[in-house]
Amino acid sequence: MIEAELKARVHSPEAVMRQLDERAEARIEVYQDTYYDRPDGSLEKADQELRVRTVRGPNGLRTVLTFKDATVDEASGSKPEHETRVEDSQEAHAILQGLGYAASIAFSKRCRNYDFEARGRQMLATLVRVPEIDGTFLEVETIVVEEDITAALDDIRAVLADLGIGPEDLTRELYTDAVAARRR
């Protein structure tokens, strides 16, 4: 499956939050993300991602292991995504390290998540603040088969437009790159 996703910088986070609050109940969570790579950096070179994410929220703690393959849509950066829940986050980290992967970067994200239906699709909109990066971001995504990615991205653009987010606000900037740059 493909995670069709667009990300934008938000200039009026309060206004966007109010509009999203009208669509769905917010789920406020903090993500602790650790990205892994091989010692030679070959995952990053292949445009792939391997991540352990621990989520703290109103329903407690959960951890997911995610692999994202190379980008299938250059304009959006959308990627095939494989994700599964992990029972024990420390064991997940130990397994990856035991297989020879090394943590390349770790950081936290403060997220306000909204699950809703729009244009006949299940959507997830997330307002994101990364403490080490200036600004607020909005990610809107839906899971599709590769043949449906163009139509799904058009639907996401329509949702963004309804929220007052235009094409000029879209960004492909990666949180990992922005955090790494900030730390240098």
C-alpha positions as CSV (number, residue, x, y, z in Angstrom):
1,M,0.0,0.0,0.0
2,I,1.1,3.6,-0.6
3,E,0.9,6.4,1.9
4,A,-0.4,9.2,-0.3
5,E,0.6,12.3,1.7
6,L,1.1,16.0,1.3
7,K,2.8,18.2,3.9
8,A,2.5,21.9,4.2
9,R,3.8,24.7,6.4
10,V,0.9,26.2,8.3
11,H,0.8,30.0,8.7
12,S,-2.4,30.1,10.8
13,P,-2.3,27.0,13.0
14,E,-5.1,28.1,15.3
15,A,-7.5,28.7,12.3
16,V,-6.6,25.3,10.8
17,M,-7.0,23.6,14.2
18,R,-10.5,25.1,14.6
19,Q,-11.5,23.8,11.2
20,L,-10.2,20.3,11.9
21,D,-11.9,20.3,15.3
22,E,-15.2,20.7,13.4
23,R,-14.4,17.6,11.3
24,A,-13.2,15.2,14.0
25,E,-12.2,14.9,17.6
26,A,-8.5,15.6,18.1
27,R,-6.1,12.9,19.4
28,I,-3.2,14.6,21.0
29,E,0.0,12.5,21.0
30,V,3.7,12.8,21.3
31,Y,5.8,10.7,18.9
32,Q,9.3,9.6,19.8
33,D,10.9,8.6,16.5
34,T,14.2,6.8,16.0
35,Y,15.4,6.2,12.4
36,Y,17.8,3.4,11.6
37,D,20.2,2.9,8.7
38,R,23.0,0.5,7.8
39,P,26.5,1.7,8.7
40,D,27.1,2.5,5.1
41,G,24.0,4.7,4.9
42,S,22.5,2.6,2.1
43,L,18.9,2.9,3.3
44,E,19.1,6.7,3.0
45,K,20.9,6.4,-0.3
46,A,18.1,4.2,-1.6
47,D,15.4,6.7,-0.3
48,Q,14.2,4.1,2.2
49,E,13.3,4.6,5.9
50,L,13.3,2.3,8.8
51,R,11.7,3.7,12.0
52,V,10.7,2.8,15.5
53,R,8.0,5.1,16.7
54,T,6.7,5.2,20.3
55,V,3.5,7.1,20.7
56,R,2.3,8.5,24.0
57,G,-1.3,9.6,24.1
58,P,-4.6,9.5,25.9
59,N,-4.9,5.7,25.3
60,G,-1.4,5.0,26.8
61,L,1.7,3.9,25.0
62,R,2.1,2.1,21.7
63,T,5.1,1.3,19.5
64,V,5.1,0.7,15.7
65,L,7.9,-0.5,13.4
66,T,7.8,1.1,10.0
67,F,9.6,0.6,6.7
68,K,9.0,3.1,3.9
69,D,10.3,2.1,0.4
70,A,11.5,4.6,-2.2
71,T,9.3,7.5,-3.3
72,V,6.8,6.6,-6.0
73,D,5.5,10.1,-6.6
74,E,8.2,12.8,-6.8
75,A,6.0,15.8,-6.4
76,S,4.5,14.7,-3.1
77,G,7.2,12.3,-1.8
78,S,4.6,9.6,-1.3
79,K,6.0,6.2,-0.5
80,P,5.0,2.5,-0.1
81,E,4.7,2.0,3.7
82,H,4.7,-1.2,5.8
83,E,3.9,-0.8,9.4
84,T,3.2,-3.1,12.3
85,R,2.6,-2.7,16.0
86,V,5.4,-3.9,18.3
87,E,4.8,-5.2,21.8
88,D,8.1,-4.0,23.4
89,S,9.9,-1.0,22.0
90,Q,13.2,-1.8,23.7
91,E,13.2,-5.2,22.1
92,A,12.5,-3.7,18.7
93,H,15.5,-1.4,19.1
94,A,17.6,-4.3,20.3
95,I,16.6,-6.5,17.3
96,L,17.4,-3.7,14.8
97,Q,20.8,-3.1,16.4
98,G,21.4,-6.8,16.5
99,L,20.8,-7.0,12.8
100,G,23.5,-4.4,12.3
101,Y,21.3,-1.3,11.9
102,A,22.4,1.9,13.8
103,A,20.2,4.7,15.0
104,S,20.9,7.6,12.6
105,I,18.6,10.2,14.3
106,A,16.0,10.4,17.0
107,F,13.6,13.3,17.9
108,S,10.1,14.0,19.2
109,K,7.0,15.3,17.4
110,R,4.0,16.9,19.1
111,C,1.0,15.8,17.1
112,R,-2.7,16.7,17.0
113,N,-4.3,13.9,14.9
114,Y,-7.7,13.9,13.2
115,D,-9.3,10.9,11.5
116,F,-12.1,11.7,9.2
117,E,-13.7,10.8,5.9
118,A,-13.4,13.3,2.9
119,R,-14.1,12.7,-0.8
120,G,-14.9,9.1,-0.1
121,R,-11.6,8.3,1.6
122,Q,-10.4,7.8,5.1
123,M,-8.0,10.6,5.8
124,L,-5.6,11.4,8.6
125,A,-4.7,15.0,9.2
126,T,-1.9,15.8,11.6
127,L,-0.8,19.2,12.9
128,V,2.8,18.7,13.8
129,R,5.3,20.7,15.9
130,V,8.9,19.4,16.2
131,P,10.5,21.3,19.1
132,E,13.8,21.6,17.2
133,I,12.2,23.1,14.0
134,D,10.5,26.5,13.7
135,G,6.8,26.5,12.6
136,T,3.8,24.2,12.5
137,F,3.2,21.6,9.7
138,L,0.1,19.9,8.5
139,E,0.3,16.4,7.0
140,V,-2.8,14.9,5.3
141,E,-2.6,11.3,4.2
142,T,-4.6,8.4,3.0
143,I,-3.6,4.8,2.2
144,V,-4.1,3.7,-1.4
145,V,-3.0,1.3,-4.1
146,E,-0.3,2.7,-6.4
147,E,-2.8,3.0,-9.3
148,D,-4.9,5.4,-7.2
149,I,-2.2,7.7,-6.1
150,T,-2.9,10.6,-8.5
151,A,-6.6,10.7,-7.6
152,A,-5.8,10.4,-3.9
153,L,-3.3,13.3,-4.0
154,D,-5.9,15.4,-5.8
155,D,-8.4,14.6,-3.0
156,I,-5.8,15.6,-0.4
157,R,-5.1,18.9,-2.2
158,A,-8.9,19.6,-2.1
159,V,-8.9,18.9,1.7
160,L,-5.9,21.2,2.1
161,A,-7.6,23.9,0.0
162,D,-10.8,23.6,2.2
163,L,-8.4,24.3,5.2
164,G,-6.9,27.4,3.5
165,I,-3.6,25.7,2.6
166,G,-2.5,26.4,-1.0
167,P,0.1,24.8,-3.3
168,E,2.6,27.5,-2.3
169,D,2.5,26.2,1.3
170,L,3.4,22.6,0.4
171,T,6.9,21.3,1.3
172,R,8.9,18.1,0.8
173,E,11.2,19.0,3.6
174,L,11.9,16.0,5.8
175,Y,11.8,16.4,9.6
176,T,14.9,14.2,9.8
177,D,16.9,16.5,7.5
178,A,15.6,19.7,9.3
179,V,16.5,18.3,12.7
180,A,19.9,17.1,11.6
181,A,20.6,20.5,10.1
182,R,19.6,22.2,13.3
183,R,21.9,20.0,15.3
184,R,24.9,20.7,13.2
